[in-house]
Every structure is written in C-alpha cells, then in structure tokens.
Amino acid sequence: MAKTKPGKKDLDSYTIKGTNKVVRPGDCVLMRPSDSDKPPYVARVEKIEADHRNNVKVRVRWYYRPEESIGGRRQFHGAKELFLSDHFDVQSAHTIEGKCIVHTFKNYTKLENVGTEDYFCRFEYKAATGSFTPDRVAVYCKCEMPYNPDDLMVQCEGCKDWFHPSCMGMTIEEAKQLNQFLCSDCSSDDDAKRSMNSSPVSATAEAKMRNGGLCLSHGSFAALPPLRIRRNFYPLAQLTAPSRTQRIMESISVSGEVGGAGGVYSYNALKRLDGLWSSICSASPDESVAAFNLFIRFDVTGLSHVHHSLNLQNRCGFEGKGEIWVNDILNLGILPAKLIDVMRNRLDSLGGVIFEGCSVSHISIYEDAAVVQLADGKILSSRLVIDAMGNFSPVVRQIRCGRKPDGVCLVVGSCCRGFKENTKSDVIFSSASVKRVGQSVAQYFWEAFPAGSGPLDRTTYMFTYLFPEPECPLLEELLEDYWELMPQYQFGDSSGIQSPVSFGGFGSLTRHLGRLSAGIYEAVNGNYLDARSLSLLNPYMDVIQFGPLVKTLGLVMVTRPLIIPSIFKQVGLPVLVDWSGHFLMLGYYTFLSSYIDPLIRPLLSSFPDKTKYIWKQKLNAWKYGAGLDYNLNHTE
C-alpha cells in the first residue's frame, strides 16, 4: 500500500459495518444523515484511508438532490435525480449505510425496473455558484420543459416530438388508450379527434406502466426522438419566469465605484446567499455540522466613499412620530477595492502568498500546528488559522454546534443617480408599519446617504431584524418589496445586529482592528496559541455604554412610567431576564475598566511575558466590553 502521510495508509476497499458489501474507490454509497427523518446522503467514494489506530475515513464527492441546490427542485427534476457537485469531503467510513448506483440519464431511461438503489445524474453542479454543466438542456412539448422521467409522455407519429398528455388536453388514462397520436401541427381536426379516440401508446410503454403511479415514462424514453429532430435548447435559469429582482440585476452594469462592503451585486450571488440563509433558518437545534466546502474570492468592489460630504445633517424618524437631527454620523466611507489593494501589496512585500479561487475542504487543528486541506489536494500548514468569513462561516457554525444566531439583520439596497437635493442623510427611518412578507412579518427600516461616486449619487439600504426561523423571508423577497417601497420613501443604508450605525459589518471589525492585530501579534510572537490564550482575544463585547443607557432608562421611567407594563407584556419575562444579565455585565465591565484597570495597567511591565499577555487582553476586554474604547467627549 502506498502511504499518503506518516501514520496513514491507502486502502483498496472497505466492508460496510454489519454487512458483507464491499466499497471501493469509484463506488457510490448512501451515507447516514444527521437527521433520521431525512433521506440518506449520496456520495461517490474517491479515496479510502486508515490511520495508525485503524480508523477508516473516506474522501467523497457529494451528490446533491435538487432541493439541496440553490435553485431548488423544479418541475422537470425526477424523484431519483441527483447532481454531481464539486463539494468534496472527508467522512468516517462508519457513516456509510449501503451502496447505490448512479446511472447516466440515458442508461436510467432504459432500465426495465427501477430499484430503490437506482439514481440518475445528468448535470454537474457547482455548489459555490449554483451553476450547472451543461448549462443548457433540451426541452420538449409545447410547454417547452425538459424531460422528467417520472412523467408519462406521448409521441406524435408525424413530427416525432413528445408531449405531456395534460398539455394536449388529455388525462393519463386517455393517454394510455391511444393507439397513435398526432399533434395539432401534424393533423386536421378530424385526425385529431380520431387519434384521441383510438390510439393507445406503444406496447413497450404499456409494459412499463405496471410499475404504477406516474413513473410510466421509461417506455416512452426507450424511443427518444433521434438527434436529427429539431430541438430547442434553453439555459436552465430561463425555465422559470424571472422575478423583477432578477430582471433588474441582470440588466444593470456594476461600477467599481459602487457596491456593498461584503455584499453581493449579481443575481447568482444573491441566490447563493439566499441558499445559505435558508440553511441557517431551517437548521434544527441538535443538527450536527459536518466538514465544509468553502469558496474564497478576493473580488470585492468599492463601497461609496463620501469624501465630499463631511458636514451632513442626519435624520432619525419613525412613521410620522417626529424627527431628530444629529451630526457626524455616516459622514465617512471606505473604498474596499483600494483597501484590498493596499493590504495585498503589503502582504506581497512581506513574502505572503494569496490563494485565489480555492476551495477549502478540511481544517485540522493539532497541538503544534494547524493544517488546511484544499479541494485540489494541496496542504497548507501554519501555526494559526484566522477565520475572517463572517456570519456564514462554516467554522463558526461548527464552533456553535449548528445553533442558529440569536437574531439576524437582513439588508438589501442599491446606489442610484439623479438626486439634486443630496446634502442630508437618514441614519434610521421607518416610513411604514409592520408588513407581511411571505409567511412572516417584518418591520422595514431605511438609511440613506450621498455616495462618493458623484454629487448626484445616493446609496439606499432597507433592512429588518428577524429571528432565523424556517418561514423567514428570503433576500430576494425583501428586494421585491424594496423596488415597491423605494419610491414611497427615498433611499438608505445597512445595519448591524445591535446598532444600525456603529456595529454593522465592516464597521464592527474596524473598531477592533487595533486590539485584534496587537493581540494576534503577541500571541504568535510568544507562542500563546492554546485555546485558552486565543479565547482571550474574543471576549464578551457590547456596543453601548453603561452611563448613557442608565440615564436614558431612568428618564423613560420617570417621564413615562406607564410604558413599563406594556414592555413586559410585549417582550415577555424570559427576554427581560436575559437582557438584565447583559445589563449587569455591562455595569460590571464599566466598573472594572474605570476603577480596577488604572490600578493594574502601571504594573504590566513588571509581569512575566505570558502573564503580561493575559492581563493585557483582560484589560482590553473590560474596556471594549464597556464600550469605553469610544470617548463621548471626543471633538475631532
């Protein structure tokens, strides 16, 4: 056996536990899902290996079911249809339940009997983009849909084309009685009536019908029209009517001067993001998270840079209840394209290497190293791996054991041109009451500010706060409302989970860049890379300050005491108890940073290196956890 790495060896086969079935590389297998109510996963075994303890693992390439793809299941997808994805994974061999056969589409349609172990595949699927190969498919019948092997179809004796009985005004039972069939283009009215009354399908098709249900079409597929027949081919994306969002996004060009920080600006990217969002919403609390497939790209486009508008007036307002004007908010922007270029040049100058368009399949953490395995087989080793993938990071999902986020802010928006009155901005504005979106309800908020790409350009975002539940709306559904409501409002910007201004996306990371970069440098330089030492870099953090919060709550209780019972009734006691814990922690961190920090910080230089690192991170945790990294009296 050829050894792949110390302590591991390749295996030629593996016997499925509890059976006498033997699996070899190239075989297709059924793998046990985390949820027993779900059907087994289907994968193709690429490699089998055992470690020094004889634990057997298999490297697999996943097949996706249509409902697991970004576009979802469509009318023409068969019940046994699978997509061969570019998603590779490493799993324990103990999760293999059995073997199966994935046929080509042509061979599947020739099967006399379809067993439970039989599947078919006619497309390859890119999990990161949701695209297919081939991306075009032949369509039949006057409805111009691809073949679904689960549907009965009848063939015209004249043009040799195939038709769904329902599209020709027939029932399934009437179609079974046909002896010959002529479509409307190949027959007169009399011929059509005659064919309707006396033309059963071929004997071959009739023999296959005894399989039952609508799975009757294998006979009709046995006589597929020859390739010389004229056939239309359509892109898969065009087989359903495009939404207004799709039409708009596919009709506009993207400028390097506009775009969102971390956002998406193409329809395919939007569908990919909706797929990730749906998977978070539908995840069960006890669902285990397997190893992941990840697509990394460094093609971020520019966020609007408002270099010409440093004295904006900012409005806050809620449904006609009055407005408050504030200063020095949303008056500065960063162009990510230039920032990425600066950081890339610096990394290159220091000898760094950037891997673009790479898929990460596995990360292994050891006591003295971290190893990243790419899908193409490359191995990257390092002392520390930093995850900067944000909310949808599979690493974060694994750390959270698949638990959903406590709350999510969904944001959609655009940048438009032609605003002559473009000297003010909206920090947060609500122009309508709660609105039903699909099976859920949402309260929409808006932000608006001048864009840096031109004096008449304005950036607009609409956002809402939600609990991630299965009935939550998709981003595309929010965009449909966005196009509808935008003329009634004006235009706006994004929001974070806790604060719509200070803690949203890139802004929240910017606040911590100094603390994180210094802490990571010290950890690597001092080799403090154990879990406990690294956890000090990610402590409890809040986004508000204790003093102003107490003043605001006290003022509300004094001036509007009757509002307190309604708050209890609206949010419920469990939420208030949970919030009280955060309130007490905020006060505790404020006390520590204000009174204990000044006593300890002068002594840091006398501490041993490891102790100095630990106390530095604790002092920073108190400061940032109390929101005291920001000086309210700062006047610059």
N, C-alpha and C positions, 0 to 999 in steps of 0.2 A: 504494500500500500504506500502511496506517496504521501508524505507528511506535509501538511499545509503550514503549520507553525508548531513550535515546541509544545508537546502535550496533547496535540490533536492529530487525528488521522482520518483520511477519507474512507468511507465505507461504500461497497458496491450495492448493498441492499439493506433493507430493514424489514423485519417481520412485525406487522401490526399487532399490538398487545391484545391478547385474548383471541387471536385468530391465527389462521395459517396463511394469510395473504401477505405476499412479499411486495414491497415497494422498492422501485429502483429509480435513479435519476431519469427524468423524462416522463414518468408516470403522473397521472392526475389523481388527486386524492381529495377526500372530504375531511375537513378539519372541524373540530368541536368549537362551536361559538360560545362566547361568554354568557349569553342569554339562551337558556334551554328552549325558549319559545321561538327562537329564530332558526331558519334552516341552516344546515352546515355550510361553512365556507368552502369554496372550491379553489384549489391551487395546483400549480404544476411544480413538481419537485425538481430543483436544479442541482442540488448537491446534498449529500448526507455525510455527516462527520460526527465523531465521538471524541470527547475529551479524555483526560487521564483518569477520570473517575468513571468512564464508560457511560456518561450521559450523552445521549444521542440527540443531535439537533439537525434540522433540515432547513436548507435555504430554499425558499419557494418564491414563485411568481404568482401573484394573486389573479384570479378571475373575478370580475365584478358582475353582479347582477344589474339589470337595467335600473332598478330602483335605487341602487347604490351609487349611480353615476350622477354627475351634476345636472344633466338634463332630465333625469328621472325616466320612468317607464313610459313608453309611448304605445300607440295603438298597434303598430306593426311588430312589436317585440314578442317573441314566443315565450311560452311559460318556461321552457328549458334553455333559454338563450343566455349566453354569458359573453362578457367582453374580456379579452386578454389584455391586462393592464401592464404598465411599466412600473408597477409597485412591487418591489422585491422586499423580502422579509426573512428573518430567521426565527424559527419556532421550535419548541420542544417536539420531538417525534411522538411523544405520548398524546399529543392533541389530535393525531391522525385517527379518524374513526373508520375509514374504509377507502376503497378505490372507486374511481368512476372513469368514464370515457367521455372526452370532449371531442365530438366529431366536427369535421368541416360542415358547412351549411349544405353543400351538395350531397355529401355522404349521408347526412342526417335525414334528408328528404327521401332517401332510397331505402331507409330501414323498413322492414316488414312490420316489426313491432318495436315500440319504444319502451325500454325498461326504465326503472327508477334511477339506474346508474348512468343513463344516456343524457348527454347535454350537447349543445352545439355552439359554435362560435363563428361569426362572420366579420367581426370588427376587432381591431386592436384599439385600446383606449389609453389616452394619456391622462393620468389621474390629476396632474397639476393644472392642466389647461382645460380639461373636459372635451378635448378634440378626438376625432376618430380617424383611423386608417383602415380601409379607404374612407374618404370623407364624402363620397357620393355613392348613391345606391339606386338601382333600377326600380322604377315604380310601374305599377300595373293598374288595370281597371280605370274607369272614368274618374274615380276619386283620387287617382294618382298616388297610391300608397304602396310601400314595399310589401313583399310577401310576408305574411305571418303564417308559419307552418301549422298553427292551431286553427286556422280558419279554412272553411270549405270554399273553393273557387271553381268556377265552371269555365270551360274553354270554348271560344267561338270557332265553329267549323270553317268559317270564312277567313277571317284575319288571323286566326290562331292566338288571339290575345286572351287574357284571363280576366274574369270579372267576379266580384263578390255578388252573391245572389241578392242581398239587400239593396245593392246599388242598381240592380236591374229590376227591382220591384218584385222579387220572389222571396219566398220563405225557404228555409233549409229543406223542409220536407218536399216542397215543389221542385227544388233543385235536384233532389235525389231521384225524382221520377222522370227527369229529362232523358231523352234518347239522343237528341242532338240539339245544339244551341247555336243560334245566330244572333249576334249583337245588333243593335238598331242601325249601325252603319252598314251592315252586310245583308240586311233583309228588308223586304217590304213589310207593310203592316200585316198582310196575310201570313207571310212566312214567320213573322214574329209570333203571331197567335198560334200557328201550327207547332212551332218549336216549344212554346210554353206548355202546350197540352200533351205532347207525346215524346219528349226527348230526355231519357234518363242519362246520367253521367256514365262514363265508361265503366266496363266491368272491373277494370283494375282499381278505379277509385272506389267502387262499391265494395270491393273486397276489403279495403282498408277502413271502411266506415264502421265496421263492427267493433272497433276499438272504443267507440262510444263518445258521447259529448260532442264538442266541436272539433276535436282532434281528428279531423277527417281528411285533411288536405294532403297526406302523404301520397295518396294515389294521384291527385292532380299534379303534385310536384314530380311524380315519376315521368310525366310527359311535359316538362317545362318547355316553353317555346324555344326553338333553335335560335342561335345567336344572330342569324341573318334577319330576324324580325326586328323592325324599327322599334326602338325603346327609348323612352325619356329617362334621363338621369338627373337627380336633384341632390343638392347638398343636404345633409341631414338636418342642418339648422333651419332649412326652409320648409320642412314638412309640417310645421305648425305656424299659425298666423303670428307674426311678430308683435310684441307689445309696443306701446308708444315709446317706452324707455329704450327698447332695442332699436326702433327706427331712428330715434334721436341720436343715440350714442354711436350708431354705425354711420350716421350722415355727417358728423362734425369731425373736424381735424383737431388734433391735440397739439397745442403750442408748448414749447419748452418754457414759456414764461408763466404758465398756469398749471394747476393741478394740486392735488392734496398731498400733505406730508403723510405718507403711509397709506394713502387712499388708492382707489382704482379708477381708471378712466376709460376702460374698454368694456364692452358688453360681456365678453368671455370672462374677463377678470371679475366682473360683478357676479356672474353665475357661479364662479368658483368660490367667491366669498360667501354667497348665499348657501352654497353646499356646506361650507364649514360651519356657518351659523346654525343651519338646520341640524347638523350633527350634534352641536352643543345643546340645542334646545331639546332634542329627543333623547339624549343620553339618560339612562337610568342611574340613580344614585350609587348602586352597587356594581355598575358595569366596570369591568377591568379594562385597562388601556394597554393594548399590545404595542410592540415596537412600531416605529412610524416611518412614513415616507415623506420627505420634505423637499420642496423645490425652492432654491435660493436664487434671487436675482438682484442685481445692483443697477436697475434702470429707473431709479426714482426721478420724477420730473419736478419742476420748480413750484414751490409754494409762493403765493403772491407776496412781494416784498414792498411794503408801504414806506418807502424811503422819503416820499414827498409829503407825507401827512403825519406830522409829529404832534399836532395840536388838535386832535379830533375831539369833538363832543360825542359822548357815548350815552345811548338811551337804554333804560330798562323799563318795561311795561308789561301789564297783564290784562288782556281782554277789556280795555277801556276803563280800568280801575285807576288810572292816573299814570304818570310817567316820572321817572327820576333820572336826572342827568349827572353823569360822573365824568372824570377826566383821567387821562393817562392809562387807558385800557385799550387793547387792540390797536396800538399805535406803532408797532414794530413787527416786522416779519423776517423770515429767513428763507433764502432760496436753496433748497436741499441739493439741487444739481451742482451748485458751486461748492457747497459744504462737502458733498461727497468727493468732488474733485480734489479739494484741499486735503481731506483726510487720506484719500488714496495716494496722492503724491507723497505725503508724509510717510505712509506705510511703506511705499516702494523705496523711499530713500533710506529707511531703516532696515531694509532687507526682507520685508514682509512679502508674502505671496497671497494672491487673491484667486480663489477658485470660483469662476462664474458658471451659472447654468448647471450646477452639480446637485445631484440628489443624494441626501444622507439617509442611509438605511439603518444605521445602528450606532449607538454610542455606548462604550464600555468604560466604567469607572473602576480603577484599581487603587490600591493604597498609594502607589507611587507614580501613577500616570493616568491619563485619560486618552482613550483611543476612539477615533471617529472612523467609521467604515462607510465609504461611498458606494453607491449602487454599481459603479463600474469596477469595483473590486479594490480600488485604492485604499490604503490605510494611512491615516494621519494620526500621529501621536503627539501629545503635548502634556504639559504639567497642569493646564487648566483649560476648560472649555467654558466660554461665556455665551449664554443664550440671550440673544437680543431680538427674538422673533415676535415678541409682543403677546397680545391676548390669545392668538390662535396657535401658540407654540405647543407642539406635541410634548415637549419636555415638561412644560408647566402642567399640562393635563395629566401626565404620569405622576408628577410630584403631588398633585391634588387628588390622585387616585380616581380620576374621572369625574370628580364632583363638579357641578356646574358653578359658574360665577354667581355671587350673591345678587348682582344686578348688572345690567348692560345698557350702554347708551348707543343707540343706532343713529348714524349720521349719514345724510345724503346732501349733495349740494352741487353747485356749478359756479362758473365765472362768466359773466355776461358784459357786453359792451353797449354804451349808448346812454349812460346816466349823466345828465348835465348837472343835476344837483347831487354832488357826490363828495360832500365835505363832512358828513356825520356817519356814525355807525350805531348799530344796535348790539349791545352786549348780550341781552337775553330779552326776547319779546314773544308774547303769546297773543295771537290775533283771533283764536277760536277756542271753543270748548273741546272736551274730550270727543274723539272721533272713532268710529268703528273701522277697523282695518282687518279684513278677512274674518277670522274667528276671534279676534282680540280687539281691545280698545287701546287707544294711545292719545296722549296729550302732546301736541306738537309745539316745539319752541323754535325760534328763529334767531340767527345772528347775521349781521351784515356789516361790511366794511369796504372801503376803497381798496382795489387791487393795485399791485405795483406795476402791472404790465401796461398801464396807460391811465390818464386822468379821467377817462370816461368809463373805465372798467370797474366792476363791482363783484365781489365774491359773496356768495349766498350759501348758507347751510340751514337745513332743517333737521332737528334731532328730537328724540324722545327717549325716555327712560323706561326700561322694561325688566321684568323678571324673565329669565330664559325658560319658557315653557313651550311644549310642542305646538301650541296654537299661535305662537308669536308670529307677527308679520315678517315677510322677507324684505330685504333691502329694495328689491325691485318693486314690491308693493308700496313701499314708502316713496320711491321715486315717482310712481304713478300719481300718488297724492301730491307730491311736490310740484309736478307740472300743473296740476289742477289748482293748487292753492297759491302758488307763487304770484300770479297777477293780482290776487286779492290782498297780498301782503306787500312785499317789495323784494328783499333778498337778505341772506345771513351766514353764520359760521358755526364750527363744530363745538362739541362739548365733551368734557370728561365725565367720569362716573360720579365724582363727588362735587366738583366745582366746574362750571361751564367755562371758566376762563383760565384759572391757574393750574389745573391738574388734567388738562386734556392732551392726550397723545404725546407728541414731541415735547410740549411744554413741561410735562411732568418729569420727563427724563432730564431735560435741561437743568431743572432745579437741582438735581442730584449729581450732575456730571462731575463737579469738583470733588465731592465726597467720595463717589464711587471710584474715580480714577486714582485718587490718592490712596484709598483703601486697598484697591486691587494691586497697585504697585507695591505697597508694603507687604501684602500677603504673599505675592510671588517672590519678592526680594528676600523675605525672611523665611520662605518655605512654610508659611502657615496655611496650608491647603487642605487641612482636615475639615470635615463637615461643620464642626462646632465653630472653628475660626471663620470660615466663609459665611456662616449664618449671621455673624455679627454685621456683615455688610448689608443685610436685608432685614432690618428690624421693623417694629411697628411704626407706621408713618401716618400722620394725619395731615390735613390740608388747611386747617383753620387754627386760630389762636384762642386760648382759653379766656383771656381777659375780655376781648370784644364779644365773644359768644355769651359770657355770663351777663355782660351789660345789656345785650340785646334781649336775652331771655327774661332778665329782670324787668326791663322796660315793658315787654309784652305782658307779663304777669300783672304789673301794676296798672297799666292803661287799659288792658282788655282781659280781665280775669275770667270772663265767661267763655273765652275761647278754649280754655284748658280742657273742660269736659268733652268738647267736640273733637279735640285732638286725640284724647284717649279712645273715643268711640271709633274714630276714623282709622287709626293705625293699629290699635289693639295693644294689649298689655305685653305680650312677648316681644314685640318690636321695641316698645319703650324700655323694657328691661335690658335688651341687648344694646340699645343706644346709650343707656345710662352707664353701661360698662365702658364704652368708648369715651363718654364724657369724663368719667373718673380717671381713666388712663391719661386723657389729655391734661387734666389738672395735675396728676401725679408727675408727668413728664415736665410740665411747666415748672413745678416746684423744684425738681431735681436740677433742671438746666439753669434756673435762676439763682439757686442758693447752694447747691452741692457742687456744681461744675466749677465755680470760682475757687473752691477750696482744693479741688483735686488737680486742675489743669496746671498750676505752677509746679507741681511735684512730678509731672510726667517725665521730665528729662532725667530724673534720678532712678526711674524704674528700669528693670531688665527689658530687653527688646521685645520679647513675647508679651510681657505684662503691659508694656507701653502700647503695643498694638491693640490689645484687648480693651484697655481703658480709653484709647482714642476713639474706637468705634462706639463704645458705650456713651461717651460724652456727645458724639455726633448724633447718636440715636435719640438722646434726650432733647437735643437742640432741634433736630428736624422733626421729631415726633411731636414737639410742642409748637411747630410752625414758627419757631424763633429764628430760623435762618433768614427770615424777611423782616426788615426794620420798618415798622409802620410810619416812623418819622423821617424816613429817607426822602430827600427832596430833589435828587438829581433827575 
